[in-house]
Amino acid sequence: MLNQKSLLISLAVLAAFTITATGCGKSKESRSDVRGTTVTQQGDAENVDQLPDQLAEGEDQAGIGQLPPTVIDGVKELPKAADSSGNLAGEGGTLNPLPKSGEDKGSVDLPQTGKGNKKSNSAVSAKFDEAEAVKTGGKLEALNFTSSGNDGLMTEFRSYNNKVAAEQKTKNLNVAKAVLNAKLKRSTSAGSLLVDLTLDESMDGVKKITSYRLQGNPSQAGDRQILKQVNTNGDLEYQGGFLKCIDADGGCENAYIKIKLSGAYVRIIFRNSYADRFFILEQGSQGSSFDLWKTYLMNTTNMSTTSQKLESIRTSAFEVVNGRAAMGVLIKAEDNEMVGLSVPLLAADKGTTAGSNISKVNDISKNYDLASSANASQNLAQAIREAKLVNNNGKGDIRIRLDLSAGTQKGAMWVTLSSLQKATMSTAEISSFESKIPNF
């Protein structure tokens, strides 16, 4: 019966990871905490409100943007953009909507692990009906880059740029716009933190993509790491900066940097966490690629004694204040299958709709602070024909659609990921901290 129906599969895993080098607070370690797996029938009254409306066929989807290939290592060509009518590539030339909540769904035998279990701050409870997503201030075509946290930090930092003189504000905005990618590496053999930045310093029609590597020094300041430049091929002068870990418990899964380049100040927020996940299998799906994913999901929900099941999903995001933002996603199975996805954090002016292309990445660790997937098996990744960001609320919840079609057989699923965010310093605490930092 299962292969005849759309299912809602909620995989809830709470865990935390060890920070081996914070440099601005005590290292914090948490043990894995598996809360269980829930399988429920789509259309169940308990879950109707969890299925936000999507763009239906014929609705305006013009202006869908995409990240340039310079941002993601190993991407050699851009995914197809929207066609002249504004429709996204996909079955029927449109962004496939979620099944209507009122359709007849039949019945499904539910395991005893729970039915319709709603948890606060989980993927099954994720909301995509807000008036608008939390934005960074950066844009890509008609879409807006967004935050990936619900702590108010992005809004706080954006307000700072309105308190400086017009000339300084312009400098800050120009350099923020030039940042294409940012990676914070938290674990190093030297016990310090590394920041790698990729900038677009093209001028007068001459393309120039540059890189800057900064290293934190935890011994120079007890409440932050002083950043020094260790390598660059860029033209901007590095004039100082710091890294601040902002986890409320003293850890560093959430952090931000403030740096100065040729007179311009730039702030970038970094967030790492496990992700709660919520899968929706598209009705009528079939084929080898779809069946492979379904096998792993059902083994996971049934807690089967096999290694062909999911182990964890981790996310790592960067957000440039008034600039770009992206999230790396690492899906890991117990048999060493890994899937690396690079998600541009984008949303429309109003609502949470995105529709942007997502890139599969062979080694997600090159661009995000996630484990290397270079030597892992990637059968699950190869089964994904195309991935798109459907919704993004700018608070750490995203919904993506995976096209699992194989040959003439159509298959797909939606995946909602909700970052399991730790408590962070309040904006008032951060503002107080910043007020005591000497000028640089």
C-alpha positions in Angstrom: 0.0 0.0 0.0 2.8 2.4 0.8 3.9 2.8 -2.8 0.5 3.9 -3.8 0.1 6.8 -1.5 1.7 10.1 -0.6 3.3 9.9 2.8 4.5 12.4 5.3 7.7 11.2 6.8 9.0 13.2 9.7 12.5 12.3 10.8 13.3 14.2 14.0 16.9 14.0 15.2 18.2 16.3 17.9 21.9 16.4 18.3 24.9 18.7 18.8 28.5 18.5 17.8 31.8 19.0 19.7 33.5 22.4 19.1 37.2 21.7 19.3 38.3 25.3 18.9 36.2 28.2 20.1 38.8 30.6 21.2 36.2 33.0 22.6 34.4 30.8 25.1 34.4 27.4 26.7 34.2 24.4 24.4 30.8 22.8 24.7 29.9 19.2 23.9 26.4 17.7 23.8 25.5 14.1 23.3 23.3 12.9 20.5 19.6 12.8 21.4 17.4 10.9 19.1 13.7 11.8 19.7 12.2 9.3 17.3 10.5 9.0 13.9 7.0 9.8 12.9 5.1 8.5 9.9 1.7 9.9 9.2 -0.9 10.0 6.4 -0.9 13.2 4.3 -4.2 14.9 4.7 -4.4 13.9 8.4 -6.3 16.7 10.2 -3.4 17.1 12.5 -1.1 18.0 9.7 -3.2 20.0 7.2 -1.9 23.3 8.6 1.7 22.1 8.0 1.3 22.2 4.2 1.6 25.8 3.0 0.4 26.7 -0.5 2.9 26.6 -3.3 3.0 28.4 -6.6 0.4 26.8 -8.7 0.6 26.4 -12.5 0.2 29.8 -14.2 1.2 31.9 -11.3 3.8 34.5 -11.8 7.3 33.1 -11.1 9.3 35.6 -13.1 12.6 36.8 -11.8 13.9 33.6 -10.4 17.6 34.0 -9.7 20.5 31.6 -9.4 24.0 31.7 -7.9 27.0 32.2 -10.3 29.3 29.2 -10.7 32.2 31.1 -9.0 30.5 30.6 -5.6 30.5 26.9 -5.5 33.6 24.8 -6.0 33.3 22.3 -8.8 30.2 23.7 -10.4 31.0 23.9 -14.1 27.7 25.1 -15.5 24.6 26.9 -14.4 21.3 25.0 -13.9 18.6 26.0 -16.4 17.0 29.3 -15.6 13.3 30.2 -15.9 12.0 30.2 -19.4 10.6 33.2 -21.2 7.2 32.7 -19.6 8.8 32.8 -16.2 8.1 29.1 -15.5 10.8 27.0 -13.9 12.2 23.9 -15.6 10.5 20.8 -14.3 7.6 18.6 -15.1 5.2 20.5 -17.3 7.6 23.5 -17.3 6.3 24.7 -13.9 7.3 24.5 -10.2 5.3 21.5 -9.1 2.9 22.4 -6.2 2.4 20.3 -3.2 -0.7 18.1 -3.3 -3.8 19.8 -2.2 -4.8 19.1 1.4 -8.3 18.2 0.4 -7.5 15.4 -2.0 -8.5 11.8 -1.1 -5.4 10.2 0.4 -6.7 6.8 1.3 -5.2 5.2 4.4 -1.8 4.1 5.7 -0.9 1.7 8.5 1.0 3.8 11.0 3.9 2.4 13.1 3.7 2.8 16.9 6.5 5.4 17.1 3.9 8.2 16.9 1.2 9.7 14.8 1.2 13.3 13.8 3.7 14.2 16.4 4.2 18.0 16.3 7.2 19.5 18.1 7.9 23.1 18.5 11.0 24.2 16.4 10.8 21.2 14.2 10.5 20.6 10.5 7.0 19.3 10.8 5.9 22.5 12.5 7.8 24.8 10.1 5.8 27.8 8.8 6.1 29.4 5.4 3.2 31.8 5.5 4.9 34.8 7.1 4.4 38.1 5.3 8.1 38.1 4.3 11.3 36.3 5.1 14.1 37.8 7.2 16.4 39.5 4.6 20.1 40.3 4.5 19.7 43.4 2.3 21.4 41.7 -0.7 19.6 40.8 -3.9 20.0 38.5 -6.9 17.8 39.6 -9.8 14.2 39.8 -8.4 14.9 37.7 -5.3 16.4 38.6 -1.9 19.1 36.9 0.1 17.9 35.9 3.6 19.1 35.1 7.0 19.0 31.5 8.4 18.4 32.2 12.1 15.6 33.4 14.3 17.7 35.4 16.8 17.2 38.8 15.3 21.0 39.3 14.7 20.7 40.1 11.0 18.1 42.8 11.6 20.3 44.2 14.4 23.4 44.4 12.2 21.5 45.9 9.2 20.4 48.7 11.4 24.1 49.6 12.2 24.8 50.7 8.6 22.1 53.4 8.9 24.0 55.0 11.7 27.1 55.9 9.7 27.8 58.8 7.3 26.6 58.4 3.7 30.1 57.8 2.2 30.9 55.2 4.8 27.6 53.5 4.2 28.3 53.3 0.4 31.7 51.8 1.0 30.2 49.1 3.4 27.5 48.2 0.9 29.9 47.9 -2.0 32.2 45.5 -0.3 29.4 43.5 1.2 28.0 43.0 -2.3 31.4 41.8 -3.5 31.5 38.9 -1.1 30.6 35.7 -3.0 31.3 33.1 -0.4 32.4 32.8 3.2 33.5 29.8 5.2 34.3 29.5 8.8 36.4 26.4 9.7 36.0 25.9 13.5 38.2 22.9 14.0 41.9 23.2 13.3 45.1 21.5 14.6 46.3 24.8 15.8 43.3 25.3 18.0 42.2 28.5 16.2 39.5 29.4 13.7 40.0 30.0 10.0 37.9 32.3 7.8 38.0 31.9 4.0 36.4 34.7 1.9 35.8 34.8 -1.9 35.3 38.2 -3.4 34.4 39.6 -6.8 36.9 42.4 -7.4 36.2 42.7 -11.1 36.7 46.2 -12.6 36.4 47.9 -16.0 35.2 44.7 -17.6 38.1 42.6 -16.3 36.8 39.6 -14.3 38.8 39.0 -11.1 37.7 36.6 -8.3 39.9 36.8 -5.2 40.4 35.0 -1.9 41.3 36.1 1.6 42.2 33.8 4.5 42.0 35.1 8.0 43.1 33.3 11.2 41.8 33.8 14.6 44.1 34.3 17.6 42.2 33.4 20.8 45.0 34.5 23.1 44.8 38.2 22.2 41.4 38.9 23.5 39.4 36.9 26.0 36.0 37.7 24.6 36.7 37.3 20.9 39.4 36.1 18.5 41.5 38.8 16.8 41.7 38.0 13.0 44.9 38.4 11.1 45.4 38.0 7.4 47.5 35.0 6.4 46.9 34.8 2.7 45.3 36.7 -0.2 45.5 37.4 -3.9 43.1 40.4 -3.6 43.6 44.1 -4.0 41.7 45.2 -0.9 43.8 46.2 2.1 43.0 44.2 5.2 42.8 46.6 8.1 41.7 44.4 11.0 38.8 42.5 12.4 37.6 40.0 15.0 35.5 36.9 15.4 32.8 36.6 18.1 31.3 33.3 19.2 27.7 34.0 20.3 26.3 30.7 21.7 24.6 31.4 25.0 26.4 28.4 26.5 29.9 29.6 25.5 30.2 27.4 22.4 30.8 28.6 18.9 28.3 26.9 16.6 27.0 30.4 15.9 29.5 33.2 15.4 30.1 36.4 13.4 33.0 38.4 12.1 33.5 42.1 11.7 36.4 43.0 9.3 37.7 46.2 7.6 38.8 46.1 4.0 40.1 49.3 2.4 38.0 51.4 4.7 34.8 49.4 4.4 33.3 47.4 7.3 31.7 44.0 6.6 29.9 41.7 9.0 29.2 38.0 8.3 27.2 35.6 10.4 28.0 31.9 10.5 25.7 29.1 11.8 26.2 25.4 12.1 23.6 22.9 13.4 21.9 19.6 12.9 18.6 19.7 11.1 15.2 18.2 11.8 13.6 16.9 8.6 10.2 16.3 7.2 9.8 14.3 3.9 6.8 14.3 1.6 6.8 11.6 -1.1 5.1 12.8 -4.3 2.1 10.6 -5.2 2.5 8.4 -8.2 6.3 8.5 -8.0 8.2 5.4 -9.2 11.5 4.4 -10.7 14.9 3.2 -9.4 16.0 6.6 -8.1 12.8 7.2 -6.2 12.8 3.6 -4.8 16.4 4.0 -3.6 15.5 7.1 -1.5 12.2 5.5 -0.3 14.1 2.5 0.9 16.4 4.6 3.0 13.5 6.7 4.4 11.4 3.7 5.3 14.3 1.8 6.9 14.9 4.9 9.0 11.3 5.3 10.1 10.9 1.6 10.8 14.3 1.5 12.7 15.3 -1.4 10.5 18.5 -3.3 11.4 20.3 -2.2 8.2 22.8 0.4 7.4 20.7 1.7 4.5 19.1 4.4 6.6 19.7 8.1 7.4 22.1 8.9 10.2 22.0 12.7 10.3 21.5 15.9 8.4 23.8 18.9 9.1 23.6 22.5 7.9 26.3 25.2 7.7 25.3 28.7 6.6 26.9 32.1 6.0 25.0 35.4 5.8 26.7 38.6 4.7 25.0 41.6 6.2 23.7 43.5 3.1 25.0 40.8 0.8 24.8 37.1 -0.1 23.7 34.1 2.0 23.9 30.4 1.4 23.5 27.1 3.3 25.4 23.9 2.8 23.4 20.7 3.6 25.1 17.4 4.3 22.8 14.3 4.3 24.6 11.3 5.8 23.5 7.7 5.9 24.8 5.0 8.1 26.4 3.1 5.2 28.6 6.1 4.3 26.2 7.4 1.6 26.5 11.2 1.6 24.6 14.0 -0.3 26.0 17.5 -0.4 23.7 20.4 -1.4 24.5 24.1 -1.7 21.4 26.1 -1.2 21.2 29.8 -2.1 19.2 31.4 0.7 16.7 33.4 -1.4 13.1 34.5 -1.2 10.7 36.8 -2.9 9.9 40.3 -1.8 6.7 39.1 -0.1 6.1 35.6 1.3 8.6 32.8 1.5 8.6 31.5 -2.1 11.9 31.0 -3.8 12.1 28.5 -6.7 15.9 28.8 -7.0 18.2 26.2 -8.3 20.2 24.1 -5.8 23.7 22.7 -6.7 24.8 19.2 -5.8 28.4 19.4 -4.6 30.8 16.4 -4.6 32.8 17.7 -1.6 30.7 20.0 0.5 33.6 20.7 2.9 35.3 22.9 0.3 32.7 25.6 0.8 31.1 25.0 4.1 32.2 23.8 7.6 30.9 20.3 7.1 32.5 16.9 6.9 34.2 16.0 3.6 32.0 13.9 1.3 34.7 13.4 -1.4 35.4 9.8 -0.5 31.9 8.8 0.4 29.5 6.8 -1.7 27.1 9.1 -3.6 24.4 6.8 -5.0 21.7 8.9 -3.3 23.2 12.1 -4.7 23.4 10.6 -8.2 19.7 9.7 -7.9 18.8 13.4 -7.7 18.2 14.7 -11.2 17.5 18.3 -10.0 17.0 20.1 -6.8 15.1 23.4 -6.2 14.5 25.6 -3.2 10.7 26.0 -2.9 10.3 28.0 0.3 12.6 29.8 2.7 11.4 31.8 5.7 14.8 33.3 6.5 14.7 31.8 10.0 16.4 28.5 9.4 13.5 26.6 7.8 13.7 25.7 4.1 11.7 23.4 1.8 13.3 21.9 -1.2 12.1 19.7 -4.0 14.2 16.8 -5.2 13.5 15.5 -8.8 14.1 11.7 -8.6 13.0 10.9 -12.1 14.8 8.1 -13.9 14.4 7.8 -17.6 10.7 8.0 -18.4 9.6 7.3 -14.8 8.7 10.3 -12.8 9.6 10.5 -9.1 10.0 13.4 -6.6 9.8 14.4 -3.0 9.7 17.5 -0.9 12.1 17.9 2.1 11.6 20.5 4.8 14.7 21.1 6.9 14.6 23.0 10.2 17.9 24.0 11.7 18.1 23.0 15.4 19.4 26.3 16.6 21.1 26.8 19.9 20.3 29.7 22.1 22.5 32.7 21.3 23.5 36.0 23.0 20.7 38.5 22.8 20.9 41.5 20.5 21.2 43.7 23.5 24.2 41.7 24.8 25.9 41.9 21.4 25.2 45.6 21.1 26.8 46.1 24.5 29.8 44.0 23.5 30.3 45.9 20.3 30.2 49.3 22.1 33.3 48.3 24.0 35.4 47.3 21.0 38.1 49.8 20.1 38.0 51.3 16.7 40.0 49.7 14.0 
